[in-house]
Amino acid sequence: MKLVIAEKRDQAKAAPFPHKEQDGCIEIEPCSEFPRGGFVAWAAGHLVELVDPEKYDPKYEKWRYEDLPIIPDRFEYSVTKEKSKLYSKIKSFVCIYGLS
């Protein structure tokens, strides 16, 4: 079984395979391209973003030329509040079904 992630819902709905829409995804029925079936989910743009610089160090709350460029040892990300439901749906496919 495969997972396809489209950028937008309209792209997902245009899947040229036999499918049925479910809550937050489209299930592809088994066919020649997807013998075991699959799912199409959509992201609606960026689901995660880099955290703000002050999350790494409070001194970056006020920007100073001397601190630039700000390059952390390890980049950190956060899920945007408006897209947390979409992120959770995609994450559940990857975690529960082990899809790739």
N, C-alpha and C positions, 0 to 999 in steps of 0.2 A: 504494500500500500504506500502511496506517495502523497506528499503535501506540496501544493503549489501555493505560493503567496503572491497575490496580485497587489499592485499599488493601490488600486481603488476598487470599490464595490462593483461599479459598472463593468470593469474589466473582468472581474470574477464571474459575474452573471453572464458574460458573453462566452463562457467556456464552450467550445464546439464539441462537447462530448455529452453522452446521455447523463443527465444529472438532475438532482432535486435540491431545492434550497431548504436549508435548515436555519436554526437560530445562529446567526453570526458566521455561517460558512455555507459552502455548496458541496454536497457529496456527489462525487463522480461514480457512476455505476460501472461495474466491470465492462471493459471494451478492449479493442485491440491495442490501443495506446496505454491503457491502464488495466492490465489483466486482473489485478486484485482490487481494482477500484482505487479511490483516493479522495482527497478533499482539496478544495480551493478556499483559502481564507484571504482576507484583504487587510491591508495595513493603513490605508487612508493617510499616506504621507509618513512622516517620521513618528515612530512610536516611542523611541527613546532619544534622549539628548544628553549632552555632556553637562555635568553639574557645574554650577557657577564657580568662578575662581575662589571666592571667599569660603567655599565649603572645604577647600584644600587647606587654606590658611586664612585666618581673619584679617591678616595684614593686607590681603588683596581686595578687601572691600572698597578701599580707596586706591584707585589706580595711580601708580607712580612710574615714570619712565624707567627708573632704575630697576624695577621689578620685571620689566619685559625682556624677553618673551616669558610668559608663564607656561612652563612645561613640567607638569607633575611627573613623579616617578612612575605612577600608574594612573591612567585615566579612569575616571569613574562616571557612571551613567545613571540616569534616573528615567523612569517611565513618566511621560507627560500625563497629567491628571485626566485630561479629556479623552485620552486614548487607552486608558488602563484596561477597559473591558476588551478591546481588540487585542491588546498585548496578552492578556490572560488567556484568551481563546487560542491564540497561536501557540503560546507556551504549553497549554494543556495538550494540544496535538503532539507536540514534540516530546513532552514528558510522559504522557499516558500511553500514547501509541508508538513511541519511539520512531516516529516518521522522519524521513530525510528528504 
